[in-house]
Amino acid sequence: MTGHLTMDHRGALCLARPFPIPDPMTRIINLRQARKSRDRDAKRAEGDRNAARFGEPKHLRDAREAEETRIRSLWDAHRKDDGADD
């Protein structure tokens, strides 16, 4: 038995608990906070998707494209041409 005996406002004895013991399966939530949290998580996920799609800065994108072009030209320069395409 948790709590102790005390008197209520009418003078009757009752079992006083410091705080009601919640059911472990229930959780009281504030619906406004839950909605805001859900919306915030959705916006964060959308932002992460957009950062993956469009997030590369121009100077890094230009450097990557220049490196790809350089590698492609090196491969093309070392390609054997057997002349069978004529």
Order of alpha helices (4+ residues) and beta strands (2+ residues): beta-beta-alpha-alpha
